[in-house]
Amino acid sequence: MNKEEKQAREEAYKDVKMYLANDWDLKEETPQAFILKRNEASGLGHLVVFCIIGWWTFGIANLLYHIFKNKTKKILK
């Protein structure tokens, strides 16, 4: 890794640290980017979804809620 690549990585990592402080998880680091992941679903949200429509959908609505609340972010180096 040359000096320019190290400098680009450090600059991108400053942004990554900001996201890590806000409950994002570092999923993967590739030579081109950092990939961050976060699930915004809450336990209370699951309970509300289950009480309103989860009972009639046999939990499928709860599963969809969990899947759609997953967020992914890519920070390029």
Secondary structure, DSSP 8 states (H G I E B T S, - for coil): --HHHHHHHHHHHHHHHHHHHTT-EEEEE-SSEEEEEEE---HHHHHHHIIIIITTTTTHHHHHHHHHTEEEEEEE-
